[in-house]
């Protein structure tokens, strides 16, 4: 029987709102188009140099000039062709996408352009990092996780098929231009494409990548979606648009164009209709839901999911392993895993960051009876640096939910004892040859950004501590009062300065009253304010009594000729924030009082 270690506690708040990115190695790159400068920041993944075979992945990000951190933005990923491969981290934005860049500014979307060092493909590792960089942009630049799009030309267009096969739920739409046939054979891009909006563009005179590649892909998608596969070309126009219905596929053919910008920059990327269509598509990405868990394992290499060898309809069912396995990830304070999948295989907004670097990795041989064997394969582990802590931040959780967290650690060695900490909850685990013990954290509330941080520290005389896997379990939704306590006091517990009866700012109103009023309990100058407008010219003169209304509140309006006024004149609820009344004839003074209570 598995042994759950650690004490049980009520709600704890802790997290890390500031997420990490490794220091950029390259300066901003300026593209000048028609006399206007467009700034691309370095948006690469740089593994720390102290690991053997560190994996780096280059990329540039365009952020709209009017960027506002208080709003979210669509994000478009552009994958270049083979002519732009290299390591200069700018060639990929130099050619073929002028109109894409112009529309990024005009329409206000983020534009991510990774660069591959290979002249014929984007590697699996690079594709995984592309997803992680998108996840990083969700945190750093408020990319909207429901409005993520992918486009690419030639080699990059072919890579979209592989991205689609590996991450079918992340992108809201795909726009492949003259895509080649480079994609992994164990991903059935046709099944992945069913129900996923696509708009293909290809020139019939393409002597580099035959138009038959797009013809075949489009026909296969139509047939798999239940339609009759078309035979191309079916029209005689120089530019022919085939639209097989919403959520199926669109296909633009150019009768007289080849493998060039007439199809790309001056074709697809110059079309207002393409942007209108693409940016209107959305997905249903959301935080981890109550009733589903999410497990992630830490290992030295990506684990092959055996379901890749099964029929495509089985690919989407059952648990999906979330594996952090790039070389150097454990060393690097940066995004480690973006958009983890829950136990049912649904992609979530959950993201993992290395917020305090680890020192090494390794692999055990464990029996199939270890904890979480049905969810992940925790033979791999991360080891802290000598006498130092390592930390993992889990971002993209629901800030209105509470969570249980389970941690398993095992290593085939002695003296690997560790302390595992989230906020004020602390658990101890001896990972030495451990096969069945794991620790649990209970009723955790995230910080306001939806993040939790787990710190792993050597203890009990050990020099190192390890971690193999984490299981995240959402358990309940916070009440408005708990959210309010967390905002002002960093805890959801009814205790200390956060207690309902406490008055930490000494203004004579306790926290319970300040919560109802919607005032700041740490600022004595913060009061529930009522104001009266100027009387108008009617007879008798009319005026408004105004206040700031909050959701879930009811406001009682009292009036009278003396203090305190006791006549209940009106009762109104949010969003009403005023009450019209008239100057009382024959009265030299008249009083109004607004009472606030929960709905």
Secondary structure, 3 states (H helix, E strand, C coil): CCEEECCCCCCEECCCCCCCCCCCCCCCEEEEECCEEEEEEECCECCCCCCCCCCCEEEEEECCCCCCCCCCEEEEEEECCHHHCCCCCCHHHCCCCHHHHHHHHHHCCEEEEEECCCCCCCCHHHHHHHHHHHHHHHHHHCEEEEEEEEEEECHHHHHHHHHHHHCCCCCCEEEEECCCCCCCCCCCHHHHHCCCEEEEEEECCCCCCCCHHHHHHHHHHHHHCCCCCCCCCCCCCCEEEEECCCCCCEEEEECCCCCCCCCCCCCHHHCHHHHHHHHCCCCCCCCCCCCCEEEEEECCCCCCCHHHHCCHHHHCCCCCCEEECCCCHHHCCCEEECCCECCCCCECCCEEEEEECCCEEEECCCCCCCCCCCCCCCCEEEECCCCCEEEEEEECCCCCEEEEEEEECCECCCCCEEEEEECCEEEEEECECCCCEEEEEEEEECCCCCCEEEEEEECCCCCCCEECEEEEEEEEECCHHHHHHHHHHCCCCCCHHHCCCCCCCCCCCCHHHHHHHCCCCCCCCCCCCEEECCCCCCCCCEEEEEECCCCCEEEEEEEECCCCCCEEEEEEECCCCEEEEECCCCCCCCEEEEEEEEC
